Every structure is written in C-alpha cells, then in structure tokens.
Amino acid sequence: MYRQKPKAILYALSAAVFYAINVPVSKLLLSGIGPTTMAALLYLGAGLGIGILYLFNHNDRVSSEPLTTKDLPYVIGMIVLDIAAPIFLMLGITYGSSANASLLGNFEIVATTIIALFLFHEAVSRRLWAAIALITLSSVLLSFEGTGSFQFSYGSLFVLAAMICWGFENNCTRNIASKNTYEIVVLKGIFSGSGALLIAWIKGETLPEVQYIVAALMLGFVAYGLSIFLYVRAQHVLGAAKTSAYYAVAPFIGSFLSFVFLREQLSKSYLLALDIMIAGSALVVADTLVRSHAHEHEHTFTHTHDGVTHTHTVTHTHEHDHYLTNDRHGHHHTIEELEHLPGAIHLKH
C-alpha cells in the first residue's frame, strides 16, 4: 500500500487539474454554445466517455456492487441536482469572471459541510468552522461588485447557487459511494446531461456547430468524467480525507489558468479574497490531514495456560480516517501473529 501512495497522490492532483480546466475552457466555448446546452454537453461527455471505458473493464463489472432500487431516492436526487448545478455554473461564467468562478468553487466545501451537519448530524471541528467562516467571507467579497455600491455580481451568485446544489449532491452521492463507481458516473452523465438538454430545448437554445459540440463533449469527458474516475482511484489508497485535501487545489489552478489564457485583470478585492480563500482552504487541508493519521499503540494481553498466567505486549499501528467526525471513532487493528511457543497463544485480529 505504501508503494502505491505516490501514484495515488498523482491521481488526486491530476483529478484536480482536470477539473480546474473546466471553468476557463468553458468560458471560451460559451461564445458559441448556450449555457444550458453547455452544461448538458459536459455531463453527456462524462457519461459517454466513462461508459466506453466501462465496457473495456471487465473486472469492475464483476467485482463491484451494483446499484439497487433502495438507492433510487439518492440516485434521483443526485441526477436532479447535477442538472441544476452545471446550468447555474455556466450562467455564472457567462455573466461573471471565470477567475471568480474558479475561486468560488471552494464554497462547495462550506455547502457540503453545513448540509452534512444539519441533515446527517456529522460533527464539525473548530478548525473547520474557522475555515467555513473564511471561505464564506471570501465568497462575499468575490460576490460584491464595485466600491461605494451595494450591488452584487449576478455571475458570482449563480456560481454560489451551483456550489450549494453540488453540496446537496455530494451528500446524496455519499450514501451510494460504496456502489459501482462506473455506474454512478454514467448515470450522472447520461441522465443529468439529457435533462439539461431538454431544458435547453424548452428555453429555445439552438444546437451549436459541430466543432463546438465535439469540444464540449471532450471537455466533459476530461473535466468531469476522468476527474471523478481519478478521484475515486486515489481514494482507494489515500482515503477520502487526504484525497479531498489534495483536490482542494483545483479552484486555484482554475483561477491561475483564467489569468494566463483569458487575460483577466487582477482587482484589489480579488487579491484580498484570494488571500482569505487560501487561508480558509489551508485550514480545510489541515483539518483533513490532522484527522487522517497513523498511531502506534501497545496492547497487553493476559491469559492463563496450564495453570500459568502469561502476559504478552503487542505493538501495532492503525490509521484514522474519520473526516467530519468527533473523537469517538472506530478503526481496524492489524497485529502481527506471535510466534507459537509452549504456553503461548496466537493473537491475530
């Protein structure tokens, strides 16, 4: 497992990079595609691309636990929210700065945590509350438009709406996360994309030119499909907490790409919001890493054998992975088997 960690870290960072290109590249494509149609094509690209990969992955089809009818409420919630979220995001990118939109992506952490707290009663540490406060403050600064006025940027408000939708969606998906990942991504892509496409047709958006369609589908496959795929692969080795810590770099990469390729200007309010957002994100990373660590313990076992009392001291390590939980937790122990000597017992659990 230790040897797999460098590759897993690379997977997590690659997932962040793939998702980060979504906002600046979408900004370019929106010149020829309606926002709702764009959202539809992104998810359709993810569903189709991962579906093709699934056809060539026999092992996952056999070994993974499939979705069942009991999962239907969460699947429906996931799909509906995945229809709304990218539409809001594309509207936000259309009416606002893509750099702002990238940075506001971290508000998803806030939304997910608050929803998990009130709906699923998950505990929130003081460090995470501080992070939520900083990220929220940064989001308000990014949403405020101009000095001396009390007007808010509609673009930023649309992005915040998208993050709230994805916050609810994350909490739906967490209840089916143990099921077949390919099935989840394909369902997300095909049904969410089809739903958004229907809304685009009702709105009267026309289909874009073929080159725009192809480009949007490819972007969806990379920025949504491959990003989720690599994220899940990283989770198998690093665990959810550490993977999310590495993935937190995505908004900053997207913001940087916006400046490099779109030549967007740096405002004083943006720089201030960036500093606050970095501080908040650092607290999130610290919270996840502090809550995912290894401890070494000694256990003393006493038993009686042939009328004689024997005492054994065994040293072992275990890993914590209890993000967003309190100090009361469970974990697995791995103990090396003791040498079998006269009067001794085997200890293994």
C-alpha positions as CSV (number, residue, x, y, z in Angstrom):
1,M,0.0,0.0,0.0
2,Y,2.9,2.4,0.9
3,R,4.4,2.0,-2.6
4,Q,1.0,2.9,-4.2
5,K,0.8,6.3,-2.3
6,P,2.9,8.3,-4.8
7,K,0.7,7.1,-7.7
8,A,-2.4,7.8,-5.6
9,I,-1.2,11.4,-4.9
10,L,-0.6,11.8,-8.6
11,Y,-4.1,10.6,-9.3
12,A,-5.6,13.1,-6.8
13,L,-3.6,16.0,-8.2
14,S,-4.4,15.0,-11.8
15,A,-8.1,14.9,-10.9
16,A,-7.8,18.5,-9.5
17,V,-6.0,19.7,-12.7
18,F,-8.6,18.0,-15.0
19,Y,-11.5,19.7,-13.2
20,A,-9.7,23.0,-13.0
21,I,-9.6,23.4,-16.8
22,N,-13.4,23.3,-16.8
23,V,-14.1,26.9,-16.0
24,P,-11.6,28.8,-18.3
25,V,-12.2,26.4,-21.3
26,S,-16.0,26.6,-20.8
27,K,-15.7,30.4,-20.8
28,L,-14.2,30.2,-24.3
29,L,-16.7,27.6,-25.6
30,L,-19.7,29.7,-24.3
31,S,-19.1,32.1,-27.1
32,G,-20.7,29.5,-29.4
33,I,-22.8,27.5,-27.0
34,G,-25.8,28.4,-24.8
35,P,-25.2,28.0,-21.1
36,T,-27.8,25.2,-20.6
37,T,-26.7,23.3,-23.7
38,M,-23.1,23.6,-22.5
39,A,-24.0,22.1,-19.1
40,A,-25.8,19.3,-20.9
41,L,-22.8,18.5,-23.2
42,L,-20.4,18.5,-20.3
43,Y,-22.3,15.8,-18.5
44,L,-23.1,13.8,-21.6
45,G,-19.4,13.8,-22.4
46,A,-18.6,12.5,-19.0
47,G,-21.3,9.7,-19.2
48,L,-20.4,8.6,-22.7
49,G,-16.6,8.6,-22.1
50,I,-16.7,6.7,-18.8
51,G,-19.3,4.4,-20.3
52,I,-16.9,3.4,-23.1
53,L,-14.1,2.8,-20.5
54,Y,-16.5,0.7,-18.5
55,L,-17.1,-1.6,-21.5
56,F,-13.4,-2.5,-21.5
57,N,-13.1,-3.0,-17.8
58,H,-14.5,-6.5,-17.1
59,N,-13.0,-6.7,-13.6
60,D,-15.0,-3.8,-12.2
61,R,-18.2,-5.1,-13.8
62,V,-17.8,-8.4,-12.0
63,S,-16.4,-7.3,-8.6
64,S,-18.3,-4.0,-7.9
65,E,-21.6,-4.0,-6.1
66,P,-24.3,-2.6,-8.4
67,L,-26.9,0.0,-7.6
68,T,-30.3,-1.3,-6.4
69,T,-33.8,0.0,-6.1
70,K,-33.1,1.0,-2.5
71,D,-30.6,3.5,-3.9
72,L,-33.2,5.1,-6.2
73,P,-34.0,8.2,-4.0
74,Y,-30.4,9.1,-3.8
75,V,-29.8,8.5,-7.5
76,I,-32.8,10.7,-8.4
77,G,-31.6,13.4,-6.1
78,M,-28.1,13.2,-7.5
79,I,-29.3,13.5,-11.1
80,V,-31.7,16.4,-10.4
81,L,-29.1,18.4,-8.6
82,D,-26.5,17.6,-11.3
83,I,-28.9,19.0,-13.8
84,A,-29.2,22.3,-11.9
85,A,-25.6,22.8,-10.7
86,P,-23.8,23.0,-14.0
87,I,-26.5,25.2,-15.5
88,F,-26.0,27.7,-12.7
89,L,-22.2,27.4,-13.1
90,M,-22.4,28.1,-16.8
91,L,-24.7,31.1,-16.2
92,G,-22.2,32.3,-13.6
93,I,-19.3,32.0,-16.0
94,T,-21.3,33.8,-18.8
95,Y,-22.2,36.8,-16.6
96,G,-19.1,37.0,-14.5
97,S,-15.4,36.4,-14.3
98,S,-14.1,32.9,-14.8
99,A,-11.3,33.6,-12.2
100,N,-14.0,34.5,-9.6
101,A,-16.0,31.4,-10.6
102,S,-12.9,29.1,-10.1
103,L,-12.1,30.6,-6.7
104,L,-15.8,30.4,-5.6
105,G,-15.6,26.6,-6.2
106,N,-14.3,26.2,-2.7
107,F,-17.7,27.3,-1.4
108,E,-18.7,23.8,-2.2
109,I,-16.8,22.7,0.9
110,V,-18.9,25.1,3.0
111,A,-22.2,23.9,1.5
112,T,-21.3,20.2,1.8
113,T,-20.2,20.6,5.4
114,I,-23.3,22.6,6.5
115,I,-25.7,20.2,4.8
116,A,-23.9,17.2,6.3
117,L,-24.1,18.8,9.8
118,F,-27.8,19.5,9.7
119,L,-29.1,16.6,7.6
120,F,-26.7,13.8,8.7
121,H,-25.6,15.2,12.1
122,E,-21.9,15.0,11.3
123,A,-19.7,16.7,13.8
124,V,-17.7,19.8,12.7
125,S,-14.4,20.7,14.3
126,R,-13.5,24.2,15.4
127,R,-10.8,24.3,12.7
128,L,-13.4,23.5,10.1
129,W,-15.8,26.2,11.4
130,A,-13.0,28.7,11.1
131,A,-12.3,27.6,7.5
132,I,-16.1,27.9,6.7
133,A,-16.1,31.5,8.1
134,L,-13.0,32.5,6.0
135,I,-14.3,30.8,2.8
136,T,-17.7,32.4,3.3
137,L,-16.1,35.9,3.8
138,S,-14.0,35.4,0.7
139,S,-17.1,34.4,-1.3
140,V,-19.0,37.5,-0.1
141,L,-16.0,39.7,-1.3
142,L,-16.0,38.0,-4.7
143,S,-19.7,38.5,-5.0
144,F,-19.6,42.2,-4.1
145,E,-19.4,44.4,-7.2
146,G,-17.7,47.8,-7.1
147,T,-16.7,50.2,-4.4
148,G,-19.3,52.5,-3.0
149,S,-22.2,50.4,-4.2
150,F,-24.3,47.6,-2.8
151,Q,-24.8,45.7,-6.0
152,F,-23.9,42.1,-6.1
153,S,-22.4,40.3,-9.1
154,Y,-25.1,38.1,-10.7
155,G,-22.3,35.8,-12.1
156,S,-20.9,35.1,-8.6
157,L,-24.4,34.5,-7.2
158,F,-25.1,31.9,-9.9
159,V,-21.8,30.2,-9.1
160,L,-22.7,30.1,-5.4
161,A,-26.1,28.5,-6.3
162,A,-24.2,25.9,-8.3
163,M,-21.9,25.1,-5.3
164,I,-25.0,24.8,-3.0
165,C,-26.5,22.3,-5.4
166,W,-23.3,20.3,-5.6
167,G,-23.2,20.4,-1.8
168,F,-26.6,18.7,-1.6
169,E,-25.5,16.4,-4.4
170,N,-22.3,15.4,-2.5
171,N,-24.5,14.4,0.4
172,C,-26.7,12.3,-1.9
173,T,-23.8,10.6,-3.5
174,R,-22.1,9.8,-0.2
175,N,-24.9,7.3,0.5
176,I,-24.2,5.3,-2.6
177,A,-20.4,5.9,-2.8
178,S,-19.7,2.2,-2.0
179,K,-21.5,1.0,-5.1
180,N,-20.1,0.7,-8.6
181,T,-18.4,3.9,-9.4
182,Y,-18.7,3.5,-13.2
183,E,-22.5,3.1,-12.9
184,I,-22.7,6.2,-10.7
185,V,-20.7,8.4,-13.2
186,V,-22.5,7.0,-16.2
187,L,-25.9,7.7,-14.6
188,K,-24.8,11.2,-13.6
189,G,-23.6,11.9,-17.1
190,I,-26.4,10.4,-19.3
191,F,-29.4,11.4,-17.3
192,S,-28.2,14.8,-16.0
193,G,-27.0,15.7,-19.5
194,S,-30.2,14.6,-21.1
195,G,-32.3,16.5,-18.5
196,A,-30.2,19.7,-19.1
197,L,-30.6,19.2,-22.9
198,L,-34.4,19.0,-22.5
199,I,-34.3,22.3,-20.5
200,A,-32.2,23.9,-23.2
201,W,-34.7,22.9,-25.9
202,I,-37.6,24.3,-23.8
203,K,-35.7,27.5,-23.4
204,G,-35.2,27.7,-27.2
205,E,-31.4,27.4,-27.2
206,T,-30.2,26.2,-30.6
207,L,-27.7,23.4,-31.1
208,P,-24.2,24.8,-31.7
209,E,-21.9,24.0,-34.6
210,V,-20.4,20.5,-34.7
211,Q,-16.9,21.6,-33.7
212,Y,-18.4,23.2,-30.5
213,I,-20.3,20.1,-29.7
214,V,-17.3,17.9,-30.1
215,A,-15.1,20.2,-28.0
216,A,-17.7,20.4,-25.2
217,L,-18.1,16.6,-25.1
218,M,-14.3,16.2,-24.9
219,L,-14.1,18.8,-22.1
220,G,-16.9,17.0,-20.2
221,F,-15.1,13.6,-20.5
222,V,-11.8,15.1,-19.2
223,A,-13.0,17.7,-16.7
224,Y,-16.0,15.7,-15.3
225,G,-15.5,12.1,-16.3
226,L,-11.8,11.5,-15.9
227,S,-11.6,13.8,-12.9
228,I,-14.2,11.7,-10.9
229,F,-12.5,8.5,-12.1
230,L,-9.1,9.5,-10.9
231,Y,-10.5,10.9,-7.7
232,V,-12.1,7.6,-6.8
233,R,-8.8,5.7,-7.7
234,A,-6.9,8.0,-5.3
235,Q,-9.5,7.3,-2.5
236,H,-8.8,3.6,-2.6
237,V,-5.2,4.3,-1.3
238,L,-5.3,7.7,0.4
239,G,-8.8,7.6,1.9
240,A,-11.5,10.3,1.4
241,A,-10.0,12.9,3.8
242,K,-6.5,13.1,2.3
243,T,-7.8,12.9,-1.3
244,S,-10.1,15.9,-0.7
245,A,-7.2,17.8,0.8
246,Y,-5.2,17.4,-2.5
247,Y,-8.2,18.1,-4.6
248,A,-8.7,21.5,-2.9
249,V,-6.0,22.9,-5.2
250,A,-8.5,22.8,-8.2
251,P,-10.0,26.3,-7.7
252,F,-6.6,27.9,-7.5
253,I,-5.4,26.1,-10.6
254,G,-8.6,27.2,-12.5
255,S,-8.1,30.8,-11.3
256,F,-4.5,30.8,-12.5
257,L,-5.4,29.4,-15.9
258,S,-8.0,32.2,-16.2
259,F,-5.4,34.8,-15.8
260,V,-2.9,33.1,-18.2
261,F,-5.3,32.2,-21.0
262,L,-8.1,34.7,-20.7
263,R,-6.0,37.7,-19.6
264,E,-8.5,38.6,-16.9
265,Q,-7.5,41.6,-14.7
266,L,-6.5,41.3,-11.0
267,S,-8.6,43.6,-8.9
268,K,-7.7,44.6,-5.3
269,S,-10.9,42.9,-4.0
270,Y,-10.0,39.7,-5.8
271,L,-6.5,39.7,-4.3
272,L,-7.9,40.2,-0.9
273,A,-10.5,37.4,-1.4
274,L,-7.7,35.2,-2.8
275,D,-5.6,35.6,0.4
276,I,-8.7,34.8,2.6
277,M,-9.7,31.9,0.5
278,I,-6.1,30.4,0.7
279,A,-6.2,30.7,4.5
280,G,-9.6,29.0,4.6
281,S,-8.5,26.2,2.3
282,A,-5.3,25.7,4.3
283,L,-7.5,25.1,7.4
284,V,-9.6,22.6,5.4
285,V,-6.4,20.8,4.4
286,A,-5.0,20.9,7.9
287,D,-8.3,19.6,9.3
288,T,-8.4,16.6,6.9
289,L,-4.7,15.7,7.4
290,V,-4.8,16.0,11.1
291,R,-7.9,13.8,11.2
292,S,-6.2,11.2,8.9
293,H,-3.1,9.9,10.5
294,A,-1.4,6.8,11.9
295,H,-0.9,6.0,15.6
296,E,1.2,3.3,17.2
297,H,-0.3,1.5,20.2
298,E,0.8,-1.1,22.7
299,H,-1.7,-3.7,24.0
300,T,-1.1,-6.0,26.8
301,F,-2.8,-9.4,26.7
302,T,-3.0,-11.7,29.7
303,H,-4.2,-15.3,29.6
304,T,-3.9,-18.5,31.6
305,H,-2.5,-21.6,30.1
306,D,-1.9,-24.9,32.0
307,G,-2.5,-23.0,35.3
308,V,0.2,-20.4,34.5
309,T,-0.6,-16.8,33.8
310,H,1.2,-15.4,30.7
311,T,1.4,-11.7,29.7
312,H,2.2,-10.5,26.1
313,T,2.8,-7.0,24.9
314,V,2.0,-6.4,21.3
315,T,2.8,-3.2,19.4
316,H,0.7,-2.3,16.3
317,T,-0.3,0.7,14.2
318,H,-3.7,1.7,12.9
319,E,-4.9,4.5,10.7
320,H,-7.6,7.0,11.3
321,D,-9.8,8.2,8.5
322,H,-12.7,10.0,10.2
323,Y,-13.2,13.3,8.5
324,L,-16.0,15.4,9.9
325,T,-16.4,13.1,12.9
326,N,-15.8,13.6,16.5
327,D,-13.2,12.0,18.7
328,R,-15.2,8.9,19.2
329,H,-14.4,6.6,16.4
330,G,-13.7,3.0,15.3
331,H,-10.8,1.6,13.4
332,H,-9.2,-1.6,12.3
333,H,-6.3,-3.2,14.1
334,T,-3.6,-5.2,12.3
335,I,-1.4,-7.2,14.7
336,E,1.5,-9.4,13.7
337,E,0.9,-13.0,14.7
338,L,3.0,-14.0,17.7
339,E,5.4,-16.9,17.5
340,H,3.8,-20.0,18.8
341,L,5.8,-21.1,21.9
342,P,4.9,-23.5,24.6
343,G,2.4,-21.8,26.9
344,A,1.7,-19.0,24.4
345,I,-1.3,-18.3,22.2
346,H,-1.8,-16.9,18.7
347,L,-3.0,-13.3,18.6
348,K,-4.4,-12.0,15.2
349,H,-7.3,-9.7,14.6
